Amino acid sequence: CKLTDYKYLIGTNAGLDILYVDDKGYNVVEDSSFSNIRITCFKLLKGEVYAVGTRGKGVYLCNQGQRYLINESKGLVSDLVEDVFFENDSTMWIATYKGLCRAVFFMRKDSLLLQTKTFTSEDGLSSNQINSICSFNGYLWLGTNRGLCYFKTSDLNDDTILIPLYLTDLYING
């Protein structure tokens, strides 16, 4: 995954390496925070904001040195991630072995606001094992074990909207 003209991410079955390239050659540095984690995919959003999909840990959303983990405990349908796709600056689609997950996120300086929704074969997908995601002509295309599946994301029924809520007071019994 190319982050800049001089910085690349390399995913392996044993972790993540960072390749630095300049006119003198190259240097590969292991990212120790991903040691012994199988990397399955990368997707670049913008600048140095990117997602790292893993086999067994979920998805890491990375932003200028900050890492936010999205896994089953945060609403992801499975930690076995095959692909990731950014629809826009705040919506990420995550392909897993147990279905498709839409993650609407907002990154703050030290935290991540997150809302997830899962779509499976019960919602009309041809298979729960999603292998790849891409977008073409306004449709989201999914490569599954049972062929292609596509739909317009605007046609999905949105039950809720992510709105930051801050309680300032609480009164009980008057």
C-alpha positions as CSV (number, residue, x, y, z in Angstrom):
1,C,0.0,0.0,0.0
2,K,1.6,3.3,-1.1
3,L,1.2,6.0,1.6
4,T,3.5,8.5,0.0
5,D,6.1,8.6,-2.7
6,Y,8.7,7.4,-0.2
7,K,6.6,5.2,2.3
8,Y,4.9,1.9,1.6
9,L,3.1,-0.6,3.8
10,I,3.8,-4.3,3.2
11,G,1.5,-6.9,4.8
12,T,2.6,-10.5,5.5
13,N,1.3,-13.5,7.3
14,A,3.5,-12.5,10.2
15,G,2.9,-8.8,10.5
16,L,3.4,-5.4,8.9
17,D,6.5,-3.9,7.4
18,I,7.1,-0.3,6.4
19,L,9.3,0.3,3.3
20,Y,11.1,3.6,3.1
21,V,12.5,4.5,-0.3
22,D,14.8,7.3,-1.3
23,D,17.4,8.0,-4.0
24,K,20.0,6.1,-2.0
25,G,18.0,2.9,-1.8
26,Y,15.4,1.5,0.6
27,N,15.0,0.5,4.2
28,V,12.4,-2.0,5.6
29,V,11.3,-1.6,9.2
30,E,9.0,-4.0,11.0
31,D,6.0,-2.4,12.7
32,S,6.2,-4.2,16.1
33,S,2.6,-3.4,17.0
34,F,1.5,-5.8,14.3
35,S,3.8,-8.7,15.1
36,N,2.4,-12.1,14.5
37,I,-0.8,-10.7,13.0
38,R,-1.8,-11.9,9.5
39,I,-2.4,-8.9,7.3
40,T,-5.1,-9.5,4.6
41,C,-5.7,-6.1,3.1
42,F,-4.9,-2.3,3.1
43,K,-7.0,0.6,2.0
44,L,-5.9,4.1,1.8
45,L,-8.5,6.9,2.6
46,K,-6.3,10.0,2.3
47,G,-2.9,11.2,3.4
48,E,-1.8,8.8,6.0
49,V,-5.3,7.7,7.0
50,Y,-5.7,4.0,6.1
51,A,-7.3,0.7,7.2
52,V,-5.5,-2.6,7.8
53,G,-7.6,-5.7,7.6
54,T,-6.4,-8.8,9.6
55,R,-7.1,-12.5,9.9
56,G,-8.3,-12.8,13.4
57,K,-8.0,-9.3,15.0
58,G,-10.5,-7.3,12.9
59,V,-9.6,-3.9,11.3
60,Y,-7.2,-1.3,12.4
61,L,-8.1,2.3,11.4
62,C,-4.9,4.3,11.4
63,N,-4.6,8.1,11.4
64,Q,-1.2,9.8,11.8
65,G,0.2,7.3,14.4
66,Q,-3.1,6.7,16.1
67,R,-4.6,3.2,15.8
68,Y,-8.2,2.3,16.5
69,L,-9.2,-1.3,16.5
70,I,-12.6,-2.3,15.1
71,N,-13.4,-5.9,16.1
72,E,-16.2,-8.1,17.2
73,S,-16.4,-6.4,20.6
74,K,-17.0,-3.1,18.8
75,G,-19.8,-4.5,16.5
76,L,-17.9,-6.2,13.7
77,V,-19.6,-9.4,12.6
78,S,-16.3,-11.3,12.5
79,D,-12.6,-10.6,13.1
80,L,-11.7,-12.6,10.0
81,V,-11.4,-9.7,7.5
82,E,-10.9,-10.2,3.8
83,D,-11.3,-6.7,2.3
84,V,-12.0,-3.1,3.2
85,F,-13.5,-0.3,1.1
86,F,-13.9,3.4,2.0
87,E,-17.2,4.8,0.6
88,N,-16.3,8.3,1.8
89,D,-14.5,10.1,4.7
90,S,-16.7,8.5,7.3
91,T,-18.0,5.2,6.0
92,M,-16.0,2.0,5.6
93,W,-17.3,-1.3,4.3
94,I,-15.7,-4.4,5.8
95,A,-15.8,-7.8,4.1
96,T,-15.7,-10.8,6.5
97,Y,-16.3,-14.5,6.6
98,K,-19.6,-14.0,8.3
99,G,-21.1,-11.1,6.3
100,L,-20.6,-7.4,5.3
101,C,-20.2,-4.7,7.9
102,R,-20.8,-1.0,7.3
103,A,-18.8,1.1,9.8
104,V,-19.7,4.8,10.1
105,F,-16.9,6.5,12.0
106,F,-15.6,9.8,13.3
107,M,-12.0,10.0,14.5
108,R,-11.3,12.3,17.4
109,K,-7.8,13.1,18.7
110,D,-7.8,10.2,21.2
111,S,-11.0,8.2,20.5
112,L,-13.1,6.8,17.7
113,L,-16.9,7.3,17.5
114,L,-18.3,4.2,15.7
115,Q,-21.6,2.8,14.5
116,T,-21.7,-0.6,12.8
117,K,-24.4,-2.4,10.9
118,T,-24.1,-6.0,9.6
119,F,-25.6,-7.3,6.3
120,T,-25.8,-11.1,5.7
121,S,-27.5,-13.6,3.4
122,E,-30.6,-12.9,5.5
123,D,-30.6,-9.4,4.1
124,G,-30.2,-10.6,0.5
125,L,-26.5,-11.2,0.1
126,S,-25.6,-14.2,-2.0
127,S,-23.2,-15.5,0.6
128,N,-22.0,-14.5,4.1
129,Q,-18.3,-15.0,3.0
130,I,-17.4,-11.8,1.3
131,N,-14.0,-11.9,-0.4
132,S,-13.7,-8.5,-2.0
133,I,-15.5,-5.1,-2.3
134,C,-15.4,-2.4,-5.0
135,S,-17.6,0.4,-6.2
136,F,-18.6,1.0,-9.8
137,N,-21.3,3.3,-11.3
138,G,-22.9,4.0,-8.0
139,Y,-23.1,0.4,-6.9
140,L,-21.2,-1.5,-4.3
141,W,-20.0,-4.8,-5.8
142,L,-19.1,-7.8,-3.6
143,G,-17.2,-10.9,-4.6
144,T,-18.5,-13.8,-2.7
145,N,-18.1,-17.6,-2.7
146,R,-21.4,-17.8,-4.5
147,G,-20.7,-15.2,-7.2
148,L,-21.1,-11.4,-7.5
149,C,-23.6,-9.4,-5.5
150,Y,-24.3,-5.7,-6.0
151,F,-26.5,-3.0,-4.6
152,K,-26.8,0.8,-4.3
153,T,-25.8,1.8,-0.8
154,S,-28.3,4.7,-1.0
155,D,-31.1,2.0,-1.2
156,L,-30.2,0.5,2.2
157,N,-32.6,1.2,5.1
158,D,-30.7,3.3,7.7
159,D,-32.2,2.6,11.1
160,T,-30.1,5.1,12.9
161,I,-27.7,8.0,12.4
162,L,-24.5,8.5,14.4
163,I,-25.0,11.6,16.5
164,P,-22.6,12.4,19.3
165,L,-24.5,12.6,22.6
166,Y,-23.2,14.4,25.6
167,L,-25.1,14.2,28.9
168,T,-24.8,17.2,31.1
169,D,-27.4,16.5,33.8
170,L,-29.5,13.6,35.0
171,Y,-32.6,13.9,37.2
172,I,-34.4,10.9,38.8
173,N,-37.8,11.2,40.4
174,G,-38.1,14.9,39.7
